């Protein structure tokens, strides 16, 4: 006759989807919207973080991840409920890498503020880390605004022994650095025409269609002067075609674009990128990463199964992680309505590094896109345009072709939003070196940042996606059973079931091996073990799957068997299995 005793422990908790409400008015002072020219003061970001910590006392903790090159703090917020120091799976949110992407900073602070004021129940079993602005120097830089993601750092892009001597400049005094176009430049100017003015979308510059007999008529340059007299314009300094600092989202080691301007002379050269990488590598609990930035890896997931020349580092994602990404992408589209987004090169980006080197699923979203890239039921209502109604008898507007290029679609969008400046019409200007030119083009950051009134709904949707993602993380349920055998022996069986959707380690996590595998250990002297290894290693327990370990023990005087299940992401939990007949 055998006696059976059981002990059980549920590790983690089910996650309820929660959508926070955030009032956009709380973000007063930030340069919201495409047409805004002002920028936030550095003290504003610090003060906002302080408010969030004060509101979320006991839930939100603030640390300093490091300091920027300019000496500004890089804030890190830890948001969690429950016992302090308890290890549980965490989601890392990073924003403000690209200096132009201000909506990312607004959204990161918005979700943190919402959770601080009304902490959701799912935070009891999860941790959220928020780095709201990795690039404070670039974010708070004063005008004029330029179309550059970088933060300042002296450099000599043209290798003439001088640093930043030929930056871009705001020649017409409108607070913006846009573009200059020169019609049919003569040989003396040493400029080559490469563009035409699109007749279907006047003002939009594009390459000529040789098949249609078009020839290039305009040379297009960044607004500015040839300050160093070398015949090149704005080739060395902030806002120009070269130099002007480091693009932090090109300075991470994953597929680092070594010869690209702005990538730095070495990976992690910038103190901002180095501080984030060091901190993340020291954390074993990060299970997923979300980036609010210029890249998109969630509406259109990266290619699966393609490797670099070493056949080891994925160019996109591992084949075995594809289903995980597809499920996350499907829910993201359902929650946010976003079904398309720009897809710039991710080489050297944080999201690429977080996946390939940190070894966790990593998703990046621009947060806001054009209305035509959003499901119709989730599109914002267009603002009413004063005087837009047509009187009876007025001629109907001349029909125009549908825009096909991304820039043409943006131009059409801004034309329909008289309340939202996004494109500066070309205006004549007498350039001191080039003579007659025109200055105009898209406003820097206009294609990245929404109207202020849309920010609140964007925060709500991103909050909901984070909550949904947190609900997919691994969750281990552990149960142990003891069975009395003959001769004072007991068989102890332990089963660890992953009740979450994600595996305890993803395919890239198993390859990167940054995190240790799950260890199942019985707390018994080796000489008591008749069969079974003292510690069993499980590299990954799939979602819905389980791992099982069995031991046969000599249990005289033990009274109970203690089994520990340990994971860097899930922490350590102990299960005690009564062995009462062994006393």
C-alpha positions as CSV (number, residue, x, y, z in Angstrom):
1,X,0.0,0.0,0.0
2,X,1.4,3.4,-0.9
3,X,0.7,6.8,0.6
4,X,0.5,9.9,-1.6
5,X,1.1,13.5,-0.5
6,X,1.0,16.6,-2.7
7,X,2.2,20.2,-2.5
8,X,1.5,22.9,-5.0
9,X,2.5,26.5,-5.8
10,X,1.2,28.7,-8.6
11,X,3.9,30.9,-10.0
12,X,2.7,34.2,-11.5
13,X,-0.8,35.4,-11.9
14,X,-3.3,35.7,-14.7
15,X,-3.2,39.1,-16.4
16,X,-6.2,41.1,-17.0
17,X,-6.1,43.5,-19.9
18,X,-6.3,47.1,-18.6
19,X,-6.5,50.3,-20.5
20,X,-5.4,53.4,-18.6
21,X,-6.9,56.9,-19.2
22,X,-4.4,59.7,-19.5
23,X,-5.2,63.3,-19.9
24,X,-3.2,65.0,-22.6
25,X,-3.3,68.3,-20.6
26,X,-0.9,66.7,-18.2
27,X,1.8,67.0,-20.8
28,X,1.7,70.8,-21.2
29,X,5.1,72.1,-22.2
30,X,6.1,69.4,-24.7
31,X,6.5,70.2,-28.4
32,X,3.5,68.2,-29.5
33,X,2.3,68.1,-33.0
34,X,3.9,68.4,-36.4
35,X,3.7,72.2,-36.5
36,X,5.0,73.1,-33.1
37,X,8.4,74.8,-33.1
38,X,9.1,75.0,-29.4
39,X,10.9,72.3,-27.4
40,X,10.7,71.1,-23.9
41,X,13.0,72.4,-21.3
42,X,15.2,69.8,-19.6
43,X,13.7,70.6,-16.2
44,X,10.3,69.7,-17.6
45,X,11.2,66.1,-18.3
46,X,12.8,65.7,-14.8
47,X,9.7,67.4,-13.2
48,X,7.3,65.1,-15.0
49,X,9.2,62.0,-13.9
50,X,9.1,63.4,-10.4
51,X,5.3,63.8,-10.6
52,X,4.9,60.2,-11.7
53,X,7.0,58.9,-8.8
54,X,5.0,61.0,-6.3
55,X,1.7,59.9,-7.7
56,X,2.8,56.2,-7.8
57,X,4.4,56.1,-4.3
58,X,4.9,52.4,-3.5
59,X,4.4,51.4,-7.1
60,X,6.9,53.5,-9.0
61,X,10.6,53.7,-8.3
62,X,13.0,56.1,-10.0
63,X,16.6,55.4,-10.8
64,X,19.2,57.1,-12.9
65,X,20.3,54.8,-15.8
66,X,23.2,57.1,-16.5
67,X,24.1,60.5,-17.8
68,X,24.0,61.8,-21.3
69,X,27.1,63.4,-23.0
70,X,25.6,66.8,-22.0
71,X,25.3,65.7,-18.3
72,X,21.5,65.2,-18.3
73,X,20.0,62.3,-16.3
74,X,18.6,59.3,-18.2
75,X,15.7,58.3,-16.1
76,X,14.6,54.7,-15.4
77,X,11.2,54.0,-13.9
78,X,10.4,50.6,-12.3
79,X,6.7,50.0,-12.0
80,X,5.5,46.9,-10.0
81,X,3.1,45.9,-7.3
82,X,3.8,43.4,-4.6
83,X,6.9,42.5,-2.6
84,X,9.9,44.7,-3.4
85,X,12.8,42.7,-4.9
86,X,10.7,39.8,-6.0
87,X,11.8,38.5,-9.3
88,X,9.1,38.3,-12.0
89,X,9.0,38.6,-15.8
90,X,9.5,42.2,-16.9
91,X,8.7,44.3,-20.0
92,X,11.1,47.0,-20.9
93,X,9.8,50.1,-22.6
94,X,12.4,52.5,-24.2
95,X,11.6,55.8,-25.9
96,X,13.3,59.0,-27.0
97,X,16.1,57.4,-28.9
98,X,15.5,59.4,-32.0
99,X,15.5,63.1,-31.1
100,X,12.6,63.8,-33.6
101,X,10.3,61.2,-32.2
102,X,8.6,63.2,-29.5
103,X,5.4,61.2,-29.5
104,X,7.4,58.2,-28.2
105,X,8.5,60.2,-25.1
106,X,4.9,61.4,-24.6
107,X,3.6,57.9,-24.8
108,X,6.2,56.4,-22.5
109,X,5.5,59.0,-19.8
110,X,1.8,58.7,-20.5
111,X,1.6,55.0,-19.8
112,X,3.8,55.3,-16.8
113,X,1.6,58.1,-15.4
114,X,-1.6,56.1,-16.0
115,X,-0.2,53.0,-14.2
116,X,1.2,55.2,-11.4
117,X,-2.2,56.7,-10.7
118,X,-4.3,53.6,-11.1
119,X,-2.0,50.5,-10.8
120,X,-3.6,47.6,-12.7
121,X,-3.9,44.2,-11.0
122,X,-1.6,42.5,-13.5
123,X,1.3,44.4,-12.1
124,X,1.2,42.1,-9.1
125,X,2.8,39.4,-11.2
126,X,4.8,41.5,-13.6
127,X,7.3,44.4,-13.7
128,X,7.5,47.2,-16.2
129,X,10.7,49.2,-16.7
130,X,10.3,52.5,-18.6
131,X,13.2,54.5,-20.0
132,X,11.1,57.5,-21.2
133,X,14.0,59.4,-23.0
134,X,17.3,57.8,-23.8
135,X,18.4,60.9,-25.8
136,X,17.7,63.9,-23.5
137,X,20.3,66.0,-25.2
138,X,18.7,65.7,-28.6
139,X,15.2,65.9,-27.2
140,X,15.7,69.3,-25.5
141,X,18.0,70.9,-28.0
142,X,16.9,74.4,-28.9
143,X,15.8,75.6,-32.3
144,X,16.0,75.8,-35.2
145,X,14.5,72.4,-35.7
146,X,16.3,70.1,-38.1
147,X,15.5,66.7,-39.6
148,X,18.1,64.8,-37.6
149,X,17.7,62.1,-35.0
150,X,21.1,62.8,-33.4
151,X,22.4,64.4,-30.3
152,X,25.3,66.8,-30.5
153,X,28.9,65.6,-30.4
154,X,31.9,67.3,-32.0
155,X,33.0,65.5,-35.2
156,X,35.0,66.0,-38.4
157,X,32.9,64.3,-41.0
158,X,34.8,65.8,-44.0
159,X,38.2,65.0,-42.5
160,X,39.6,68.5,-42.9
161,X,40.9,68.8,-39.4
162,X,38.1,71.0,-38.2
163,X,35.0,70.0,-36.3
164,X,31.4,71.0,-37.0
165,X,32.5,74.0,-39.1
166,X,29.8,73.6,-41.8
167,X,26.4,72.8,-40.1
168,X,23.0,73.4,-41.5
169,X,21.4,76.8,-40.9
170,X,18.0,78.5,-40.8
171,X,18.6,81.1,-43.5
172,X,15.1,82.4,-43.8
173,X,14.5,82.7,-40.0
174,X,11.4,80.6,-39.8
175,X,12.7,78.5,-36.9
176,X,13.2,75.4,-39.2
177,X,15.9,73.9,-41.2
178,X,14.2,72.5,-44.3
179,X,15.5,72.2,-47.9
180,X,16.8,74.4,-50.6
181,X,16.2,73.8,-54.3
182,X,18.2,75.4,-57.1
183,X,16.6,75.4,-60.6
184,X,18.9,74.5,-63.5
185,X,22.2,75.2,-61.6
186,X,25.0,76.4,-63.9
187,X,28.5,74.7,-63.9
188,X,29.9,77.5,-61.7
189,X,27.8,76.3,-58.8
190,X,29.1,72.8,-59.0
191,X,25.7,71.4,-58.2
192,X,24.1,68.5,-60.1
193,X,20.4,68.5,-60.7
194,X,18.8,65.2,-59.7
195,X,15.1,66.0,-59.1
196,X,11.9,67.4,-60.7
197,X,8.9,69.1,-59.2
198,X,6.1,66.5,-59.4
199,X,3.4,67.9,-61.6
200,X,0.7,65.9,-59.9
201,X,1.7,67.1,-56.5
202,X,3.3,70.5,-56.9
203,X,6.0,71.2,-54.4
204,X,7.0,67.5,-54.0
205,X,10.4,66.7,-55.3
206,X,11.1,63.4,-56.9
207,X,13.5,61.6,-59.2
208,X,12.7,62.1,-63.0
209,X,11.0,59.4,-65.0
210,X,13.4,58.8,-67.8
211,X,10.9,56.6,-69.6
212,X,8.5,59.5,-69.7
213,X,11.2,61.8,-71.2
214,X,11.7,63.8,-68.0
215,X,15.0,65.3,-67.1
216,X,16.2,66.5,-63.8
217,X,15.8,70.3,-63.3
218,X,16.5,70.9,-59.6
219,X,19.5,70.4,-57.3
220,X,18.2,69.9,-53.7
221,X,20.3,70.6,-50.6
222,X,19.7,71.0,-46.9
223,X,19.2,74.6,-46.0
224,X,22.4,76.4,-45.1
225,X,25.7,77.9,-46.3
226,X,29.1,76.6,-47.4
227,X,30.8,77.9,-44.3
228,X,34.2,76.4,-44.9
229,X,34.4,77.4,-48.6
230,X,35.2,73.9,-49.8
231,X,32.4,73.8,-52.3
232,X,30.2,71.5,-50.3
233,X,27.2,72.6,-48.2
234,X,26.4,71.5,-44.7
235,X,28.6,68.5,-44.8
236,X,30.1,68.8,-41.3
237,X,27.9,69.8,-38.4
238,X,24.5,69.5,-36.7
239,X,21.5,69.2,-39.0
240,X,23.6,68.7,-42.1
241,X,24.4,65.8,-44.4
242,X,27.3,64.7,-42.2
243,X,28.7,65.0,-38.7
244,X,26.6,66.7,-36.1
245,X,26.7,63.9,-33.5
246,X,25.7,60.3,-33.1
247,X,22.4,58.7,-34.1
248,X,21.9,56.6,-30.9
249,X,19.6,54.2,-32.9
250,X,22.5,53.3,-35.1
251,X,25.1,52.9,-32.4
252,X,24.2,49.4,-31.0
253,X,26.3,46.3,-31.9
254,X,23.7,44.3,-33.8
255,X,24.5,44.7,-37.5
256,X,26.3,47.9,-36.6
257,X,26.5,50.0,-39.9
258,X,30.2,50.7,-39.5
259,X,30.6,53.1,-42.4
260,X,27.4,55.0,-42.1
261,X,27.6,58.6,-41.0
262,X,26.1,59.0,-37.5
263,X,26.8,55.4,-36.4
264,X,29.8,56.4,-34.4
265,X,33.4,55.2,-34.6
266,X,32.5,52.1,-32.6
267,X,29.4,50.4,-31.2
268,X,28.2,51.7,-27.9
269,X,30.4,54.7,-28.2
270,X,27.7,57.0,-26.8
271,X,27.4,57.1,-23.0
272,X,23.6,56.8,-23.5
273,X,23.7,53.6,-25.5
274,X,26.4,52.1,-23.3
275,X,24.4,52.8,-20.1
276,X,21.3,51.2,-21.5
277,X,23.2,48.1,-22.8
278,X,25.1,47.6,-19.5
279,X,21.9,47.9,-17.4
280,X,19.9,45.5,-19.7
281,X,22.6,42.9,-19.8
282,X,22.7,42.9,-15.9
283,X,19.0,42.2,-15.7
284,X,17.9,38.6,-16.0
285,X,14.2,39.3,-15.6
286,X,13.6,41.1,-18.9
287,X,11.2,38.9,-21.0
288,X,10.2,41.4,-23.7
289,X,11.2,44.8,-25.1
290,X,9.0,47.5,-26.6
291,X,10.5,50.5,-28.3
292,X,8.6,53.7,-29.2
293,X,10.7,54.9,-32.1
294,X,11.1,55.3,-35.8
295,X,11.2,51.5,-36.6
296,X,8.3,49.1,-37.0
297,X,8.8,45.4,-36.3
298,X,5.3,44.6,-35.2
299,X,2.8,45.4,-38.0
300,X,5.2,43.7,-40.5
301,X,7.3,41.3,-38.6
302,X,11.0,40.8,-39.5
303,X,11.9,38.1,-41.9
304,X,12.4,34.7,-40.2
305,X,15.2,32.3,-40.6
306,X,17.7,34.5,-42.5
307,X,21.2,34.7,-41.0
308,X,24.3,36.9,-41.6
309,X,27.5,35.6,-43.1
310,X,28.4,33.8,-39.9
311,X,25.1,31.8,-40.1
312,X,24.6,32.5,-36.4
313,X,23.2,36.0,-36.1
314,X,19.7,36.5,-37.5
315,X,19.1,39.3,-39.9
316,X,15.5,39.3,-38.7
317,X,14.2,36.7,-36.3
318,X,14.6,33.0,-35.7
319,X,12.3,30.7,-37.5
320,X,11.0,29.2,-34.2
321,X,10.1,32.7,-33.0
322,X,7.9,33.5,-36.0
323,X,4.6,32.2,-34.4
324,X,5.2,34.3,-31.3
325,X,5.7,37.5,-33.4
326,X,2.7,36.7,-35.6
327,X,0.4,36.4,-32.5
328,X,1.8,39.6,-31.0
329,X,1.4,41.4,-34.4
330,X,-2.2,40.3,-34.7
331,X,-3.2,41.6,-31.3
332,X,-1.3,44.9,-31.9
333,X,-3.3,45.5,-35.1
334,X,-6.6,44.7,-33.3
335,X,-5.8,47.0,-30.3
336,X,-4.2,49.9,-32.1
337,X,-5.8,49.7,-35.6
338,X,-2.3,50.3,-37.1
339,X,-1.8,48.0,-40.1
340,X,1.1,49.7,-41.8
341,X,4.1,51.8,-40.9
342,X,7.4,53.1,-42.3
343,X,10.2,50.5,-42.2
344,X,13.6,52.2,-42.1
345,X,16.8,50.1,-41.8
346,X,17.2,48.6,-38.3
347,X,21.0,48.0,-38.5
348,X,22.6,49.3,-35.3
349,X,19.2,49.9,-33.7
350,X,18.3,49.1,-30.1
351,X,15.4,46.9,-31.2
352,X,17.7,44.8,-33.3
353,X,20.2,44.5,-30.5
354,X,17.6,43.7,-27.9
355,X,16.5,40.7,-30.0
356,X,19.8,39.4,-31.3
357,X,22.1,40.1,-28.3
358,X,19.8,40.5,-25.3
359,X,18.0,37.5,-26.5
360,X,14.3,38.5,-26.0
361,X,11.4,39.2,-28.3
362,X,11.6,42.9,-29.1
363,X,9.0,45.0,-30.8
364,X,9.2,48.6,-32.1
365,X,6.4,50.9,-33.2
366,X,6.2,54.5,-34.3
367,X,3.0,54.8,-32.2
368,X,1.4,57.2,-34.7
369,X,1.0,56.8,-38.5
370,X,-1.1,58.4,-41.2
371,X,-4.8,57.7,-41.0
372,X,-4.7,55.6,-44.2
373,X,-2.4,53.2,-42.3
374,X,-5.0,52.8,-39.5
375,X,-8.2,50.7,-39.6
376,X,-11.2,52.9,-40.4
377,X,-13.0,52.3,-37.1
378,X,-9.9,53.5,-35.1
379,X,-9.0,56.5,-37.2
380,X,-9.3,59.9,-35.5
381,X,-12.1,62.2,-36.7
382,X,-10.6,64.8,-39.1
383,X,-10.7,68.3,-37.8
384,X,-13.2,70.6,-39.5
385,X,-11.7,73.1,-41.9
386,X,-13.2,76.6,-41.6
387,X,-14.7,77.7,-44.9
388,X,-14.3,74.3,-46.5
389,X,-17.9,74.1,-47.6
390,X,-18.5,74.7,-51.3
391,X,-21.2,77.2,-52.3
392,X,-23.8,76.2,-54.8
393,X,-22.6,76.9,-58.3
394,X,-18.9,76.8,-57.3
395,X,-16.8,74.6,-59.5
396,X,-15.8,71.2,-58.2
397,X,-12.1,70.9,-57.4
398,X,-10.0,69.4,-60.2
399,X,-9.6,65.7,-59.5
400,X,-6.0,64.6,-58.7
401,X,-4.4,61.2,-59.0
402,X,-4.2,59.1,-56.0
403,X,-0.8,59.4,-54.3
404,X,1.4,56.3,-54.6
405,X,4.6,57.3,-52.9
406,X,4.9,57.7,-49.1
407,X,5.9,61.4,-49.4
408,X,2.9,62.1,-51.8
409,X,0.6,60.5,-49.3
410,X,2.0,62.7,-46.5
411,X,1.6,65.8,-48.6
412,X,-2.0,64.9,-49.3
413,X,-2.6,64.4,-45.6
414,X,-1.1,67.8,-44.6
415,X,-3.1,69.5,-47.4
416,X,-6.2,68.2,-45.7
417,X,-5.2,69.4,-42.3
418,X,-5.2,73.2,-42.3
419,X,-4.8,73.1,-38.5
420,X,-1.6,71.0,-38.7
421,X,1.3,72.5,-40.6
422,X,3.5,69.8,-42.1
423,X,4.9,71.2,-45.3
424,X,6.5,74.6,-46.0
425,X,5.6,75.9,-49.5
426,X,8.7,76.8,-51.5
427,X,9.5,80.4,-51.2
428,X,12.2,82.4,-53.1
429,X,15.3,83.4,-51.2
430,X,18.4,85.2,-52.3
431,X,21.3,82.9,-51.2
432,X,24.5,84.8,-50.7
433,X,26.5,82.1,-52.4
434,X,24.1,80.4,-54.8
435,X,22.0,83.3,-55.8
436,X,18.3,82.7,-56.4
437,X,17.0,79.6,-54.6
438,X,13.8,78.4,-53.0
439,X,13.4,77.2,-49.4
440,X,10.7,74.8,-48.3
441,X,9.8,71.1,-47.9
442,X,8.5,69.0,-45.1
443,X,8.7,70.3,-41.5
444,X,11.2,68.3,-39.5
445,X,9.4,65.7,-37.4
446,X,6.1,66.3,-39.1
447,X,5.8,62.8,-40.3
448,X,6.5,61.4,-36.9
449,X,4.4,63.4,-34.4
450,X,0.6,63.6,-34.2
451,X,-1.7,66.5,-33.4
452,X,-1.8,67.0,-29.6
453,X,-5.4,66.0,-29.4
454,X,-4.6,62.4,-30.6
455,X,-2.0,61.7,-27.9
456,X,-4.4,60.5,-25.2
457,X,-5.9,57.8,-27.4
458,X,-2.5,56.7,-28.5
459,X,-1.4,56.3,-24.9
460,X,-4.5,54.2,-24.1
461,X,-3.9,51.8,-27.0
462,X,-0.3,51.4,-26.2
463,X,-1.2,50.7,-22.6
464,X,-3.6,48.0,-23.7
465,X,-1.0,46.4,-25.9
466,X,1.6,46.3,-23.1
467,X,-1.0,44.7,-20.9
468,X,-1.8,42.1,-23.5
469,X,1.9,41.4,-24.1
470,X,2.4,41.0,-20.3
471,X,-0.4,38.4,-20.3
472,X,1.5,36.3,-22.8
473,X,4.7,36.0,-20.8
474,X,5.7,32.6,-19.2
475,X,3.8,31.6,-16.1
476,X,4.9,28.5,-14.3
477,X,2.6,26.3,-12.2
478,X,4.5,23.8,-10.0
479,X,3.1,20.7,-8.4
480,X,4.9,18.0,-6.5
481,X,3.8,14.5,-5.5
482,X,5.4,12.0,-3.0
483,X,4.8,8.3,-3.2
484,X,5.9,5.8,-0.6
485,X,7.8,2.7,-1.8
486,X,9.1,-0.3,0.0
487,X,12.1,-0.4,2.2
488,X,12.0,3.3,3.4
489,X,12.2,4.7,-0.2
490,X,10.0,7.4,-1.6
491,X,9.5,8.5,-5.2
492,X,9.2,12.3,-5.6
493,X,7.8,13.7,-8.8
494,X,7.7,17.3,-9.7
495,X,5.9,18.9,-12.7
496,X,6.5,22.5,-13.8
497,X,3.8,23.5,-16.3
498,X,4.1,26.7,-18.3
499,X,0.6,28.2,-18.2
500,X,1.7,31.2,-20.3
501,X,1.7,31.5,-24.1
502,X,5.4,32.2,-24.5
503,X,8.2,29.7,-23.8
504,X,10.4,30.3,-20.7
505,X,13.2,31.1,-23.2
506,X,12.5,32.1,-26.9
507,X,14.5,30.6,-29.8
508,X,16.8,33.6,-29.8
509,X,17.1,33.3,-26.0
510,X,18.3,29.7,-26.3
511,X,20.8,30.7,-29.0
512,X,22.1,33.8,-27.2
513,X,22.4,31.9,-23.9
514,X,22.6,35.2,-22.0
515,X,20.1,33.9,-19.5
516,X,20.6,30.6,-17.6
517,X,18.1,27.9,-18.3
518,X,15.4,26.8,-15.8
519,X,16.9,24.7,-13.0
520,X,14.9,22.1,-11.1
521,X,16.7,21.1,-7.9
522,X,15.8,18.8,-5.0
523,X,17.2,19.9,-1.6
524,X,18.5,16.6,-0.4
525,X,22.0,15.3,0.2
526,X,23.5,13.4,-2.7
527,X,23.9,10.2,-0.6
528,X,20.1,10.2,-0.2
529,X,19.5,10.0,-3.9
530,X,18.9,6.5,-5.2
531,X,18.0,7.7,-8.7
532,X,17.7,11.0,-10.5
533,X,20.0,13.9,-10.8
534,X,20.1,16.5,-8.0
535,X,19.6,19.3,-10.6
536,X,17.7,19.0,-13.9
537,X,18.3,21.6,-16.6
538,X,15.4,22.8,-18.9
539,X,16.6,25.2,-21.5
540,X,13.0,26.1,-22.4
541,X,9.6,25.0,-21.4
542,X,7.1,25.9,-24.3
543,X,3.9,27.7,-23.7
544,X,1.3,25.2,-22.5
545,X,4.1,22.6,-22.1
546,X,5.6,21.1,-19.0
547,X,8.9,19.7,-17.6
548,X,9.0,16.8,-15.2
549,X,11.6,15.5,-12.8
550,X,11.6,12.3,-10.6
551,X,13.8,11.2,-7.8
552,X,13.9,8.1,-5.6
553,X,15.1,9.0,-2.1
554,X,16.1,7.4,1.2
555,X,14.0,9.6,3.4
556,X,14.6,8.4,7.0
557,X,14.1,11.5,9.2
558,X,13.4,13.9,6.4
559,X,9.7,14.5,6.8
560,X,9.4,16.5,3.6
561,X,11.1,16.9,0.2
562,X,12.0,20.4,-0.9
563,X,12.2,21.2,-4.6
564,X,13.3,24.5,-6.0
565,X,12.6,25.8,-9.5
566,X,14.8,28.7,-10.6
567,X,14.7,30.9,-13.6
568,X,16.4,34.3,-14.2
569,X,13.1,35.6,-15.6
570,X,10.7,34.0,-13.2
571,X,12.8,33.9,-10.0
572,X,13.0,31.0,-7.5
573,X,10.0,29.3,-5.9
574,X,10.1,26.5,-3.4
575,X,7.7,23.6,-3.2
576,X,7.5,21.4,-0.1
577,X,6.2,17.8,-0.6
578,X,5.2,16.1,2.7
579,X,6.8,12.7,3.3
580,X,4.9,12.0,6.6
581,X,5.4,8.2,6.5
582,X,9.1,8.7,6.4
583,X,9.4,10.0,10.0
